[in-house]
Amino acid sequence: MPVPLLDLRAQHATIRDEMMAAVTGVIDSQLFILGEAVARLEGEVAKLSRTKHAIGCASGTDALLLAFRALNIGRGDEVITTPFTFFATAGAIHNVGATPVFVDIEPRTFNIDPVAVKAAVTSRTKAVVPVDLFGQMAAMERFPQLVPGLPVIEDAAQSIGARRTIAGQERMAGEVATIGTFSFFPSKNLGGYGDGGMMVTQDAALAARLKRLRVHGGMQMYHHDEVGYNSRLDALQAAVLHAKLQHLSHWSAGRRANAAYYTSAFADVAEIRTPVIDPVNESIFNQYTIRVERRDDLQAHLKRKGIGSAIYYPVPLHLQPCFEYLGYRQGAFPESERAAREVLSLPIYPELTSAQLDEVVAAVRAFYGR
Ligand SMILES: Cc1ncc(COP(=O)(O)O)c(C=O)c1O
């Protein structure tokens, strides 16, 4: 039985009528740009993230770009981030003219190492960008303590609805950042029917600036206070996302249940290191990522058996050809480089049947002779 890495058609089969109604509603209204559908989704995402403001935009990449612009980050500025993330995190830093400064990850969680962040701060540092990788929040409480006043942009593209207990209080992804950013790329836990993104913040002035930047830098038609972008969330996407949002916590709980199943099924296989979730975190498991020996052979074995898997990410960003100009060398960030050699993400989507889960478990175990 083939088991794809992600089966969006299985999700669609469970919500088809709702989705068709959401899409038809927008088409009947013929209101496609921003408007009520987007405002309604923004309100719900702000509520979920426990932030005062949420601003929709065209993608998770643009959400980062707009966040940097709203914080006046540009040429001559340094922004500290992790090299073990999707390209967009550092690409957006580069694209506002700033310099990405990479620091290594904590090997357990794959998230940026706060101690390394502190060591990388210079007089040119203008922000830090922790990424909540694979659905698990970074140590968000650490960054404001390291450098008081330094803006923290939380790249929560993979982690909408994730939680972390900070000083005895549960905090949501995006909640304690200066600006938090989400992606609605179809493969995310909350995925649209195309691209989409959102920024959240507690700061009214930043929210106003983000709103302006997404519509060419002016709130009044044909009047431009600054040069912004065309980066709006489509009403069609907003309607789809609003309908899907009602299912998000259930879907993420399904992913957690699948993760727990795999983790106990692999417990006796020494060659497999299952994901470590910090006890103060609740992950949304956008990915279930194991570390293994002979990773590429395991992936080839799974492929032969019809089981999907993926390597997120095979080349850390400091070793990407486009960032050669930054001057990093192989060996600069050993934990990120080791992770890139060892990681493999397995199917984790909530519609997996127990037979499919068992198929994945059996195939992985068989590779290691169990
Ligand atoms: C960590 C991270 N940052 C940024 C992005 C960019 O989001 P998008 O694809 O919506 O532009 C993604 C997702 O694809 C991501 O995983």
The ligand as an SDF file (V2000), in Angstrom:
LIG
                    3D

 16 16  0  0  0  0  0  0  0  0999 V2000
   10.4230   28.1480    8.0720 C   0  0  0  0  0  0  0  0  0  0  0  0
    9.7750   28.7700    6.8820 C   0  0  0  0  0  0  0  0  0  0  0  0
    9.9140   30.0880    6.6650 N   0  0  0  0  0  0  0  0  0  0  0  0
    9.3260   30.6870    5.6240 C   0  0  0  0  0  0  0  0  0  0  0  0
    8.5490   29.9820    4.7340 C   0  0  0  0  0  0  0  0  0  0  0  0
    7.9940   30.6930    3.5630 C   0  0  0  0  0  0  0  0  0  0  0  0
    6.6320   30.5830    3.4210 O   0  0  0  0  0  0  0  0  0  0  0  0
    5.9330   30.6600    1.9880 P   0  0  0  0  0  0  0  0  0  0  0  0
    6.2440   29.3990    1.2560 O   0  0  0  0  0  0  0  0  0  0  0  0
    4.4850   30.8200    2.3100 O   0  0  0  0  0  0  0  0  0  0  0  0
    6.4790   31.8550    1.2920 O   0  0  0  0  0  0  0  0  0  0  0  0
    8.3670   28.6130    4.9230 C   0  0  0  0  0  0  0  0  0  0  0  0
    7.5210   27.7880    4.0700 C   0  0  0  0  0  0  0  0  0  0  0  0
    7.4350   27.4160    3.0650 O   0  0  0  0  0  0  0  0  0  0  0  0
    9.0000   27.9760    6.0230 C   0  0  0  0  0  0  0  0  0  0  0  0
    8.8690   26.6840    6.2340 O   0  0  0  0  0  0  0  0  0  0  0  0
  1  2  1  0
  2  3  1  0
  2 15  2  0
  3  4  2  0
  4  5  1  0
  5  6  1  0
  5 12  2  0
  6  7  1  0
  7  8  1  0
  8  9  2  0
  8 10  1  0
  8 11  1  0
 12 13  1  0
 12 15  1  0
 13 14  2  0
 15 16  1  0
M  END
$$$$
